[in-house]
Amino acid sequence: MGCYEIKLHETNFESKTTIMISRDELMHHRLQAWLRENQSEDLAYLGYYEDTLGQLKYWYKIAEHEVSVDCIEDLELVEDESDSL
């Protein structure tokens, strides 16, 4: 990840801050990149809204299921058998 040097003139010291992205944010960005580059009827972005516990999450529709991004473990291309005929 990136490392940035911050100079604070008021206190006259330097600090290094590492910005970390969460696993859910990373998966959301991966899915968004995939959706920009590919077309699929099985995957769609639904939005950013609360789950049943009130936590804000990114939501996707996979086939007929609505799932939050934290339920998605990986993104893998699988060829349909009808594509190879």
C-alpha positions as CSV (number, residue, x, y, z in Angstrom):
1,M,0.0,0.0,0.0
2,G,1.0,3.6,-0.2
3,C,3.0,5.5,2.3
4,Y,2.7,9.3,2.6
5,E,4.9,11.7,4.4
6,I,3.0,14.4,6.3
7,K,4.6,17.6,7.5
8,L,2.7,19.5,10.2
9,H,4.2,23.0,10.6
10,E,2.4,23.8,13.8
11,T,4.1,21.0,15.8
12,N,7.2,20.8,13.7
13,F,7.3,17.0,13.3
14,E,7.0,14.5,10.5
15,S,4.8,11.5,10.4
16,K,4.3,8.6,8.0
17,T,0.8,7.2,7.5
18,T,-0.1,4.0,5.7
19,I,-3.5,3.9,4.2
20,M,-5.0,0.5,4.2
21,I,-8.1,-0.6,2.2
22,S,-10.5,-3.1,3.8
23,R,-11.1,-6.5,2.3
24,D,-14.7,-5.5,1.5
25,E,-13.6,-2.2,-0.2
26,L,-11.0,-4.2,-2.3
27,M,-13.6,-6.7,-3.4
28,H,-16.0,-3.9,-4.3
29,H,-13.4,-2.2,-6.5
30,R,-12.5,-5.6,-8.1
31,L,-16.2,-6.2,-8.9
32,Q,-16.6,-2.7,-10.2
33,A,-13.6,-3.1,-12.5
34,W,-14.9,-6.4,-13.8
35,L,-18.4,-4.9,-14.5
36,R,-16.8,-2.1,-16.5
37,E,-14.9,-4.5,-18.6
38,N,-17.5,-7.3,-19.0
39,Q,-21.2,-7.8,-19.6
40,S,-23.1,-10.3,-17.5
41,E,-26.7,-11.0,-16.8
42,D,-25.6,-12.9,-13.6
43,L,-23.9,-10.0,-11.8
44,A,-25.2,-6.5,-11.1
45,Y,-24.4,-3.7,-8.6
46,L,-27.4,-2.8,-6.5
47,G,-26.0,0.0,-4.4
48,Y,-24.6,1.0,-1.0
49,Y,-27.2,0.6,1.8
50,E,-27.8,-0.8,5.2
51,D,-28.0,-4.5,6.0
52,T,-30.4,-5.9,8.6
53,L,-28.0,-4.9,11.4
54,G,-27.8,-1.3,10.2
55,Q,-24.3,-1.6,8.7
56,L,-23.7,0.2,5.4
57,K,-22.5,-2.3,2.8
58,Y,-22.1,-2.6,-1.0
59,W,-24.8,-4.9,-2.5
60,Y,-24.7,-7.0,-5.6
61,K,-27.2,-9.3,-7.4
62,I,-25.7,-12.6,-8.3
63,A,-28.1,-14.6,-10.4
64,E,-31.3,-14.3,-8.4
65,H,-29.6,-13.6,-5.0
66,E,-29.0,-10.2,-3.4
67,V,-25.7,-10.4,-1.4
68,S,-23.5,-7.9,0.4
69,V,-19.9,-7.6,-0.7
70,D,-18.6,-9.2,2.5
71,C,-20.3,-12.5,1.5
72,I,-18.4,-12.6,-1.8
73,E,-15.1,-14.6,-1.4
74,D,-13.6,-14.4,-4.9
75,L,-14.2,-13.5,-8.5
76,E,-13.5,-16.2,-11.0
77,L,-14.5,-16.5,-14.7
78,V,-16.3,-19.8,-15.4
79,E,-17.1,-20.7,-19.0
80,D,-20.6,-21.8,-19.7
81,E,-20.9,-25.2,-21.4
82,S,-23.1,-23.8,-24.1
83,D,-20.3,-21.3,-25.0
84,S,-17.9,-24.2,-26.0
85,L,-20.4,-25.9,-28.4
